[in-house]
Amino acid sequence: LDRDPADLGPREEWLAEWKWDGIRAQVIRRGGETFIWSRGEELVTHRFPELHLPAARLPDGTVIDGELVAFDGERPLPFAVLQRRIGRQKLTPAILRDAPAGLLAYDLLEDLGRDVRLSPLSQRRERLATLVKTMGSPCALSPAIEAPDWAALAAIRQQSREQAAEGLMLKRLAAPYLVGRKRGDWWKWKIDPYSVDAVLIYAQPGSGRRSSLFTDYTFGVWKGAELVPFAKAYSGLSDAEIAELDRWVRRHTLERFGPVRHVEPVHVFELGFEGISRSSRHRSGVAVRFPRMLRWRKDKTPDQADTLETVEALVADA
């Protein structure tokens, strides 16, 4: 959302939900079988055994859209909990216990074999509520957020992180379910990202049309007198800034490691990211989600960049 939400019209014409931090997926029940598909068109049914029995209670010809989240039976947990089981080849009893999963359902695409995508969201959601009750735990209807006006909703939005959410979703109640990235009926109203000022320390070429330019960067934060690698980012700069930085990288390389250039640590960038958690796989001890460059801080010198202590305080806050 790139404008005042009041510009969307009367508050009562819109459904507000939390924008959950999980894996978007479709749960499909057809021919007596259950299929769970990720947004990346990957069949992940076997990754979420907790949902097999609830989905089996759905009538044939049901397709539900929702978010797979780490779920303790009462509320969603941070994405870092769900991440513990993503990519594992074997789901051990310990992993299933420590990182339980659930489904927060928010839309209905097919009902009893009938395509309902052109029906208004208000009607789809009413039927969805009934189906989710049939499924039972650990599946739930993504709750509507009650707020009398846009100002009250804006205040609720500030509580997003306490809800393990990234902000709000605004959905027009009269809207059909559209395919692709259509604008106008669904809006992400995200909270401001976490941010850190970090120093550029490594650069390497991008891919595709950017393969001839240094566009993928590694940034460090201070731990005492040492810059510790903290995050990698490759989006957020304009084409002119990329070209300028590419020329600078080529002239100020200290060492080469294959395609990677170790550069003079003089440039500071403000990095934004959606989530942060502890990680034993990273030298800094911290992992971030969706890092990107918010701006090139040419007004700052390297010694003014943030420290690992500052970053760890963000972890504690998260």
CORJO-V292609 format. One record per residue. RES is the residue in three letters. PHI is phi in degrees with one decimal (* if undefined). PSI is psi in whole degrees, 0 to 359 (none if undefined). Layout:
RES	PHI	PSI
RES	PHI	PSI
This chain:
LEU	*	120
ASP	-113.0	26
ARG	-153.8	177
ASP	-64.8	127
PRO	-58.8	336
ALA	-61.8	337
ASP	-68.0	345
LEU	-75.7	346
GLY	114.4	194
PRO	-59.5	138
ARG	-57.7	324
GLU	-70.3	350
GLU	-87.3	1
TRP	-126.5	140
LEU	-91.8	133
ALA	-113.6	131
GLU	-133.1	162
TRP	-68.8	143
LYS	-89.2	97
TRP	-70.0	147
ASP	-100.3	87
GLY	-151.5	220
ILE	-121.7	117
ARG	-69.2	139
ALA	-155.5	161
GLN	-113.3	133
VAL	-103.6	121
ILE	-120.2	132
ARG	-119.5	111
ARG	-145.2	140
GLY	56.5	33
GLY	74.5	11
GLU	-121.6	157
THR	-111.7	137
PHE	-132.0	133
ILE	-119.8	119
TRP	-112.8	136
SER	-82.2	167
ARG	-63.6	335
GLY	-81.9	15
GLU	62.7	38
GLU	-109.9	133
LEU	-78.4	114
VAL	-119.8	22
THR	-52.2	316
HIS	-69.6	344
ARG	-81.1	346
PHE	-131.9	70
PRO	-64.1	337
GLU	-62.1	337
LEU	-93.8	352
HIS	-63.1	311
LEU	-67.3	313
PRO	-58.1	318
ALA	-66.9	329
ALA	-65.9	343
ARG	-82.6	351
LEU	-76.7	148
PRO	-69.7	152
ASP	-58.4	146
GLY	82.2	35
THR	-115.2	133
VAL	-131.1	119
ILE	-115.0	137
ASP	-103.6	135
GLY	-169.8	192
GLU	-121.0	125
LEU	-81.1	124
VAL	-133.1	161
ALA	-72.1	133
PHE	-143.8	125
ASP	-94.5	12
GLY	98.0	342
GLU	-122.8	323
ARG	-153.7	157
PRO	-65.8	151
LEU	-110.7	164
PRO	-56.4	152
PHE	-58.4	329
ALA	-57.2	331
VAL	-69.5	313
LEU	-63.9	327
GLN	-61.8	337
ARG	-62.9	333
ARG	-105.9	353
ILE	-72.9	131
GLY	86.3	352
ARG	-74.6	135
GLN	-75.3	332
LYS	-128.5	126
LEU	-92.1	101
THR	-78.1	161
PRO	-55.3	325
ALA	-65.8	318
ILE	-66.0	316
LEU	-63.1	328
ARG	-74.8	316
ASP	-82.2	337
ALA	-131.7	66
PRO	-68.0	148
ALA	-118.0	154
GLY	-147.9	175
LEU	-119.6	127
LEU	-104.3	105
ALA	-85.4	138
TYR	-134.4	359
ASP	-157.9	160
LEU	-125.2	124
LEU	-103.1	328
GLU	-141.0	136
ASP	-134.8	118
LEU	54.0	39
GLY	80.9	3
ARG	-104.8	129
ASP	-69.7	117
VAL	-111.3	16
ARG	-64.3	335
LEU	-87.5	354
SER	-73.0	154
PRO	-61.8	149
LEU	-55.2	321
SER	-58.2	321
GLN	-73.1	317
ARG	-60.1	318
ARG	-68.8	324
GLU	-61.9	316
ARG	-69.4	322
LEU	-59.6	320
ALA	-58.1	320
THR	-66.1	316
LEU	-65.5	321
VAL	-66.5	324
LYS	-62.5	324
THR	-63.3	323
MET	-68.2	314
GLY	77.1	184
SER	-64.6	144
PRO	-95.5	42
CYS	-111.5	142
ALA	-149.5	157
LEU	-77.7	129
SER	-60.8	119
PRO	-71.6	144
ALA	-74.5	141
ILE	-95.3	121
GLU	-86.7	126
ALA	-156.9	131
PRO	-70.1	334
ASP	-151.0	176
TRP	-65.5	325
ALA	-63.6	317
ALA	-66.0	323
LEU	-67.5	323
ALA	-62.1	323
ALA	-67.8	320
ILE	-64.7	323
ARG	-56.2	329
GLN	-66.9	347
GLN	-93.5	10
SER	-54.9	312
ARG	-65.0	328
GLU	-64.8	337
GLN	-95.9	9
ALA	58.2	38
ALA	-120.7	163
GLU	-98.8	4
GLY	138.7	212
LEU	-120.0	156
MET	-109.9	133
LEU	-112.0	125
LYS	-131.3	127
ARG	-68.1	125
LEU	-65.0	335
ALA	-90.7	1
ALA	-82.9	148
PRO	-77.4	174
TYR	-92.7	115
LEU	-100.7	155
VAL	-97.2	137
GLY	90.0	187
ARG	-91.3	68
LYS	-84.5	137
ARG	-101.5	148
GLY	125.6	323
ASP	-106.9	334
TRP	-122.5	133
TRP	-132.3	137
LYS	-86.0	125
TRP	-117.3	80
LYS	-83.5	156
ILE	-77.9	163
ASP	-62.9	141
PRO	-72.7	162
TYR	-62.9	153
SER	-144.9	150
VAL	-144.5	140
ASP	-90.3	121
ALA	-131.8	163
VAL	-103.2	134
LEU	-68.3	126
ILE	-124.7	334
TYR	-136.9	152
ALA	-143.4	147
GLN	-147.2	160
PRO	-64.0	154
GLY	-83.1	201
SER	-126.5	165
GLY	63.6	228
ARG	-68.1	349
ARG	-103.0	13
SER	-68.9	342
SER	-93.9	1
LEU	-120.4	150
PHE	-82.3	103
THR	-125.6	351
ASP	-108.1	121
TYR	-123.0	149
THR	-115.6	136
PHE	-120.8	148
GLY	-123.0	158
VAL	-121.8	162
TRP	-80.6	134
LYS	-125.9	95
GLY	68.3	235
ALA	-96.2	6
GLU	-110.1	142
LEU	-91.6	117
VAL	-98.3	128
PRO	-53.9	131
PHE	-120.3	317
ALA	-158.5	155
LYS	-111.7	143
ALA	-149.4	151
TYR	-140.9	4
SER	-125.2	156
GLY	121.1	341
LEU	-93.2	152
SER	-76.3	164
ASP	-59.3	322
ALA	-66.3	320
GLU	-68.0	321
ILE	-61.4	315
ALA	-63.1	318
GLU	-63.9	316
LEU	-70.1	325
ASP	-59.9	314
ARG	-62.1	320
TRP	-66.9	316
VAL	-56.9	316
ARG	-65.0	333
ARG	-93.6	346
HIS	-128.1	37
THR	-80.8	131
LEU	-93.7	318
GLU	-145.5	160
ARG	-124.4	136
PHE	-128.4	85
GLY	64.3	234
PRO	-79.1	351
VAL	-88.4	134
ARG	-108.4	129
HIS	-89.5	119
VAL	-110.9	166
GLU	-60.7	131
PRO	-82.5	77
VAL	-122.6	342
HIS	-100.8	133
VAL	-108.3	136
PHE	-128.9	143
GLU	-86.6	120
LEU	-101.6	139
GLY	-114.7	149
PHE	-156.7	156
GLU	-87.4	330
GLY	-146.8	160
ILE	-147.9	140
SER	-154.7	166
ARG	-73.7	149
SER	-151.3	127
SER	-80.6	351
ARG	-88.6	352
HIS	-113.3	141
ARG	-59.8	326
SER	-74.2	344
GLY	81.9	10
VAL	-136.9	142
ALA	-123.0	143
VAL	-122.3	157
ARG	-108.6	135
PHE	53.0	53
PRO	-70.2	143
ARG	-153.2	162
MET	-86.2	121
LEU	-84.8	324
ARG	-169.1	156
TRP	-88.5	113
ARG	-86.0	75
LYS	-71.6	351
ASP	-86.1	357
LYS	-118.4	148
THR	-97.4	160
PRO	-55.2	324
ASP	-67.6	349
GLN	-93.9	1
ALA	-70.6	165
ASP	-75.9	164
THR	-105.7	164
LEU	-62.8	329
GLU	-61.8	319
THR	-63.0	318
VAL	-63.6	317
GLU	-65.2	331
ALA	-67.6	327
LEU	-67.6	322
VAL	-60.5	314
ALA	-62.0	321
ASP	-66.4	320
ALA	-68.3	none
